[in-house]
Amino acid sequence: MSTASAPSPVSAAPRGRIVAVTSGKGGVGKTFVSANLAAALAQRGERVLVLDADLGLANLDVVLNLFPKITLHDVFTGKTSLEQAILPAPGGFSVLLAGSGLVEYSRLTPEVRDKLLEVIEAVTPRFDRVILDTGAGISDVVLYTVSLADEVLIVATPEPTSLTDAYATIKVLATQQQRRGVRLVINQVSRVGEGRVIRGQLQQVVDRYVTPQLADPEVPFRLELLGEIPTDASVREAVQRRQLLLEMLPGCAAAQGIGGVADKLRA
């Protein structure tokens, strides 16, 4: 696996804040969080774009019950303009959807790298916040996409496998991209405060095993808990109905948790 180091800032012009939402493993609710977080930010007056950066295994369209005729693939190949590919989504935000099952996007080729950078450079001046819903894991495509972001939000659950893979992602971002911090959202917590405990445990492991490997160990790598989202039967119902939780049941516990994440992200 080749590394993806952080490139220069996407643009020197005034632009939106770029947030990469990623995870160490699949199945932790990353795309669900991305979509509903976008809706929460839109409710708070932000112009938000979610870019489905899971280029070969996209499913943001499924979460939002959209059936796009135009995707990022069409933009990359010059079949359509970027403007035509930016679509309105439920929840008051915009989306750039990717195709699914496209093997050519499973590797970080120079063409994929250049096209993705070009698209992000073009959209960031138009929005207050651009959310990059990345693939899971630490593939070259995922790491390069994350490297384009101003900040990284890692979604994890309390499951041991999720936390192990979250730690692996944190280690790569710290040692290869020279980041000095990421923000955590702990999904599917069973009790209040569980996310804070998990953040503390991960921070201890990072301090012990990652910080000594950094170019400047005197500057610690910090994990910030952005929020926790409780286990809530409403989430499954919303996913099955292909609806945004914040629109279907805005008062439920999980929706309130996502609102809290949005507020802290804006603080």
N, C-alpha and C positions, 0 to 999 in steps of 0.2 A: 504494500500500500504506500503510495507516495503521499507526501504531506501537502497540505494546503495552507500556506502562510497567508497572513492578513495582507491584502493589497492596500494601495493608497485609498483614501476616502473616495466614495463613489462619485461625489461631485463637490466642487467648491462653492457652487451657487446655493442660495437658500433652498432648503429641501426638508422633507418630512423625516421624522425619526424612524430608522429602520430597526425592527425587532425581529430576530430569528427565534421562532418557537420550535424547539427540537426535543428529542428524547433519546435515551440510550437504547431503548427497545420499542417495538411496536405494541399496540394494544393498551396503551396507558391513557388514551384520550387526548392525544396531542391536537389532532385536527378539530375535535369537539371543542377544546379549549380555545384554539385559534379563532374559530368561527364565532363562538359566543362572546369571547373577549372583544372581537371587532364590533359586535352588536352593542356591547356595553359602552365601548368608547364612542361609538356613533351616537348613542343616547346622550352622551355627555358633550356633544357638540363637535366632535372631531371628524374630519374627513379621513376615512380609513380605506385602505386597499389591502386585501389579503391576496397574496400571490402564492399559488399552489406550487411550491418548489420541490415537491416529491414527483419529479418529472416523469418517471416511468411507472409509478404505482399510485397515481393521483386518486383521491377519493373525496376531495372537498366538494365536488359537484354532488356526490351522493348525500353528504351531510346536509347540504342546502337544497336538495331536491331540484337541482338544475339539470338541464339537458342541453349543454352547449353545442352549437354547430361550429363554433370557432374556438380554438385553444391556443396555448402558447406554441404548440408545434407549428401551427399555421403562421404565426408571427416569425418564428425562427426560420422557416423555409421561405418566407417572403410571399406567401399566398394571400396574406391579409395584413392590414395595418394594425399597429398596437391599439389605436383608438377603437377599432371595431372589436377587439378582443376583450376590452375592459367592460365588464357587464355589471349591472345593478344586482344586488343580492338582497334577500330578505334581511331585515334588520337595519337597513339604511346605510350599508357600506357597499364597496365595490369589490369585484373579484377578477383575478386573472387566472383562469383554470388551465390545468395541464391535461394532457392525454394519458390514458392508462394502457399498459402493456407495450410501451414503446422501448424496445431493447436498446435503441441507439442512445438513450439518455441514462443508461445504467453506468456509464463510464464518463469521467471528466475529460472529454476530448477538448482540444483547443477551440473547436467550433462551439461546443456547448458552453465553455467558459466565456467566450467572447459574446455570444448571444445573450446569455443570462445577465452579464454585466451591462450590456447595452440596454436591455429592457429595464433593469433596475435604475440605471442612470436617467432613463426617460421618464419614469413614473414618479420618482421621489419628489420632484418639485411640485407635483400636482396635488399631493396629499399631506395631511398633518402627520400621518403615521402609516408606514408600510409594514405589514406583518408577513414575514416569510415563513410559511408553513412547510418546514423541511421534511425530508424523509427521516426515518429512524436510523440510529447507529452512527458509525464513523467512517462511512465510505468517502471517497474523494469528492463526489458530488455534494454530499451533505456538508462536509467540512469547508468546501469552497463557498457554498451558499452562506453558511454561518459566518465566514470571514468577512462577508460584505456588510454585516449588520453592525449597528452602533452598540447594541446590547443583545444579550442572549438570555432567553427564558427556557429553562429545562423543565419539562413536565415529567413527573415520576409518580409512582404509587408506593405505598408502604411495602409492597411485595419485595422479598430479598433479591429476586432476579432483576427487578426494575432498578433497585438502588445500586446493585453491583454494576449494571450497565450505565446508570447515570454517573457513577464515579468514574468509569472508564472514559466517558465523554468529557467530563470535567478535566481529567488528567490530560487528555489530548489538547483541549482548548488552552490549558495553562502552559503546557510545555512546548506545543508546536505553534500556537497562535499568539503566545505571549500576552494573553488576556490576564487581567488581575481580578476578575470577578465575574460571576454569573448570578442570575436570579432564578429562584426555584418556585415552582407551583407544585404542591403535593396534592394529587387527586385521589379521590376515593378514601379519605380518612374516615376512621370509625369513631373517633372522639375528638373533641376540641383540644387543640394543643399538640396533637400528634405530629403535625407538620413541623412545629418548632423543635420537637425532640429529634426528628429525622434530620433537620438542618444541622443541629448541633452534632449529631453523630457523624454526618458527612464531613463537617468542618474539621472535626478531630482527625479523621483519616487523611483529609487533604493536608492539614498542617504537618502531619507526621511523615507522609510519604511523597507528597507533591511539592510542597514548598521548598524542601532541600534541593530539588532538581531545577528550580527556577534560576534564571540568569542572575537575578538579584533577590536572594532569599530574604533579605531584609524587608522587602515589600510583599506582604502576605497576599495570598489569593483568598478573596472573601466570597462567601456564599450568603446571599440575601434571600430570606423567605418573603416572597411576594404575596403569598397567600396559600390557603388550603381549601379544598373543595370537598365537602362531605359526601360520603356514599348516599345516594338518593335514588329511589326507584323512578323518580321523574325523569332522570337522565336516560335510562333505558327506553322509556316511553317516547321521549322526544327523538331519540336516535331512530327508533323503529318507525316513527311517523315522518322522519326526515324533516323535522322542524327544529328551529332554534329554541333552545330551552328558555332563553330570555323573552321570547315572544309567546311561547305556549304556556309556561308557568313561571312568570317573573318573580313570584313571591316564594318559590320553593327554596329549600336550604342551599342546594347546589347553585342556583341562579344568584342567590345572595353572595355566595362565596366568590363567584366570578365577578360580580360587581365590586367586591372588595379588592380583588386583584387589579381591576381597571383603575380604581381610585388610587391605589398605591403606585401603579405604573405612571400615573399622571402627576403624582406628588413631586 
